Amino acid sequence: MSVRLSLLAAARSSALLATQFDDDRPLDAVGWQEVERAAPVLCRLAAAELRYCSPSARCRETGEGLGLRPLPQPALRDCDMGRWRGRTLGEVAAAEPAAVETWLADPRSAPHGGESLLAFITRVGGWLDTRPVEDAAGLLAVAEPGVVRAALVYALQAPPHAYWRIDVQPLSVVTLAGRSGKWDLRLEA
């Protein structure tokens, strides 16, 4: 038996616009408007028997705004960016260019003192692999774009560098079907 898990990327916040690392800002006004406009299309996601979300404010608010009432899951938090938290990539690159270069090139590195890309992907994958398979109604997770990217890399058994090549837009949905260690990507209309 397999499980169907839909991953919904959270609506935008001002942190997304500024590309700040791991900043727990709530939805901004435009994000709330996007949720309102998308609600008629995304209401189908409420059919999921189990609904989860990243513990960030914007993921919780996206889920609540869509009437999903998701349960926060610590394992779905965004990558721990250590001392880079709340800073933009530009700020960090200006202050620590060698550290940024190392971080982008080596998925095992964590020059910021937080979590490496590989550890992040493994954490999210561990959460995926522990989902109950007897749930016929499906699962839903409202997550940060980085979490969606990590889940896709893990599920497709892609190399960690593929993470940087996946673009996840706010309020986009992707579905994974399968079970522990064996996932398929489903694109739905």
C-alpha positions as CSV (number, residue, x, y, z in Angstrom):
1,M,0.0,0.0,0.0
2,S,1.2,3.5,-0.7
3,V,0.5,7.0,0.6
4,R,-0.2,10.2,-1.4
5,L,1.3,13.3,0.1
6,S,0.7,16.8,-1.4
7,L,3.2,19.4,-0.6
8,L,1.9,23.0,-0.7
9,A,4.5,25.8,-0.7
10,A,3.5,28.6,1.8
11,A,2.3,31.9,0.5
12,R,4.9,34.7,0.4
13,S,6.1,36.9,3.2
14,S,8.4,39.9,3.1
15,A,11.2,37.6,4.1
16,L,10.8,35.7,0.9
17,L,11.0,38.9,-1.1
18,A,14.3,39.8,0.7
19,T,15.6,36.3,0.5
20,Q,16.4,36.2,4.1
21,F,17.6,32.9,5.7
22,D,15.3,31.1,8.1
23,D,13.3,34.2,9.1
24,D,10.1,33.4,10.8
25,R,8.0,36.3,9.5
26,P,4.3,36.0,9.0
27,L,2.5,36.5,5.7
28,D,2.5,40.0,4.3
29,A,-0.6,41.7,2.9
30,V,0.2,40.4,-0.6
31,G,0.6,36.9,0.8
32,W,-2.8,37.1,2.4
33,Q,-4.3,38.3,-0.9
34,E,-2.7,35.3,-2.7
35,V,-4.2,32.9,-0.2
36,E,-7.6,34.4,-0.6
37,R,-7.4,34.2,-4.4
38,A,-6.1,30.6,-4.4
39,A,-8.5,29.3,-1.8
40,P,-11.2,28.2,-4.3
41,V,-8.6,26.2,-6.3
42,L,-6.8,24.8,-3.3
43,C,-9.9,23.9,-1.2
44,R,-9.5,20.3,-2.7
45,L,-6.5,19.9,-0.4
46,A,-8.9,19.9,2.6
47,A,-9.8,16.3,1.7
48,A,-6.5,15.1,3.1
49,E,-7.1,13.2,6.3
50,L,-3.9,14.2,7.9
51,R,-2.7,17.9,7.5
52,Y,0.7,19.1,8.6
53,C,2.7,22.3,8.3
54,S,6.2,23.6,8.9
55,P,6.2,25.4,12.2
56,S,6.9,28.8,10.7
57,A,4.4,31.6,11.0
58,R,3.8,31.9,7.3
59,C,3.2,28.1,6.9
60,R,0.7,28.1,9.8
61,E,-1.0,31.2,8.4
62,T,-1.2,29.8,4.9
63,G,-2.8,26.6,6.2
64,E,-5.2,28.5,8.5
65,G,-6.1,31.0,5.7
66,L,-7.0,28.1,3.5
67,G,-9.1,26.5,6.2
68,L,-6.8,23.5,6.4
69,R,-6.0,23.6,10.2
70,P,-2.6,21.9,9.8
71,L,-0.6,20.4,12.7
72,P,2.9,21.9,13.0
73,Q,5.7,19.4,12.6
74,P,9.2,20.3,13.9
75,A,10.8,18.0,11.3
76,L,9.3,20.2,8.6
77,R,11.1,23.4,9.8
78,D,13.3,25.1,7.3
79,C,17.1,24.5,7.2
80,D,18.9,25.8,10.4
81,M,21.1,28.6,9.0
82,G,22.9,29.2,12.3
83,R,24.5,32.6,12.5
84,W,23.2,33.5,9.0
85,R,19.6,33.4,10.2
86,G,17.7,36.6,9.3
87,R,20.4,37.8,6.9
88,T,20.2,37.9,3.1
89,L,22.5,35.9,0.8
90,G,24.0,39.2,-0.4
91,E,24.9,40.3,3.1
92,V,26.5,37.0,3.9
93,A,28.3,36.8,0.6
94,A,29.8,40.2,1.2
95,A,30.9,39.4,4.7
96,E,31.9,35.7,4.2
97,P,32.5,35.0,0.5
98,A,34.6,31.9,1.1
99,A,32.0,30.4,3.5
100,V,29.2,31.0,1.0
101,E,31.2,29.4,-1.8
102,T,31.9,26.4,0.4
103,W,28.3,26.1,1.5
104,L,27.0,26.2,-2.1
105,A,29.7,23.7,-3.3
106,D,29.7,21.1,-0.5
107,P,26.3,19.7,0.7
108,R,28.0,18.4,3.8
109,S,29.4,21.8,4.9
110,A,27.7,24.1,7.4
111,P,30.0,27.1,7.7
112,H,27.1,29.1,9.3
113,G,27.2,26.8,12.3
114,G,23.7,25.4,11.6
115,E,22.6,22.5,9.5
116,S,24.3,21.2,6.3
117,L,22.2,20.8,3.2
118,L,22.7,17.1,3.3
119,A,21.5,16.9,7.0
120,F,18.5,19.1,6.1
121,I,17.5,16.8,3.1
122,T,18.0,13.7,5.3
123,R,15.8,15.2,8.1
124,V,13.0,16.0,5.7
125,G,13.4,12.6,4.1
126,G,13.2,10.9,7.5
127,W,9.8,12.7,8.1
128,L,8.6,11.5,4.6
129,D,9.6,7.9,5.3
130,T,7.6,7.8,8.6
131,R,4.3,8.8,7.2
132,P,1.5,6.3,7.7
133,V,0.7,4.2,4.6
134,E,-2.7,3.1,5.6
135,D,-4.2,6.5,5.1
136,A,-6.3,6.2,1.9
137,A,-7.5,9.8,2.1
138,G,-4.0,11.3,1.6
139,L,-1.7,13.6,3.4
140,L,-1.0,17.3,3.1
141,A,2.0,19.4,4.3
142,V,2.1,23.2,4.0
143,A,5.8,23.9,3.9
144,E,8.6,26.4,3.3
145,P,9.8,26.3,-0.3
146,G,13.2,24.9,0.9
147,V,11.4,22.0,2.7
148,V,9.5,21.2,-0.6
149,R,12.8,21.2,-2.5
150,A,14.5,19.0,0.1
151,A,11.5,16.5,0.0
152,L,11.7,16.4,-3.8
153,V,15.5,15.8,-3.8
154,Y,15.1,13.0,-1.2
155,A,12.0,11.4,-2.8
156,L,13.6,11.3,-6.3
157,Q,17.0,10.2,-4.9
158,A,18.6,13.1,-6.7
159,P,22.1,14.3,-5.8
160,P,22.0,17.0,-3.1
161,H,23.1,19.7,-5.6
162,A,19.8,19.2,-7.4
163,Y,18.3,21.2,-4.5
164,W,19.7,24.4,-6.0
165,R,18.0,23.7,-9.4
166,I,14.4,23.3,-8.1
167,D,12.2,26.5,-8.2
168,V,9.3,26.3,-5.8
169,Q,6.8,29.1,-6.2
170,P,4.4,30.3,-3.4
171,L,1.2,28.3,-3.2
172,S,2.4,25.7,-5.7
173,V,1.5,22.1,-5.1
174,V,3.4,18.9,-5.9
175,T,2.3,15.4,-4.9
176,L,4.5,12.4,-3.9
177,A,3.1,8.9,-4.0
178,G,4.7,5.8,-2.5
179,R,6.2,4.6,0.8
180,S,9.4,4.7,2.7
181,G,12.3,4.7,0.3
182,K,10.2,4.5,-2.8
183,W,8.5,7.7,-3.9
184,D,7.1,8.8,-7.2
185,L,6.4,12.4,-8.3
186,R,2.9,13.2,-9.5
187,L,2.1,16.3,-11.4
188,E,-1.6,17.1,-11.3
189,A,-3.7,19.5,-13.3
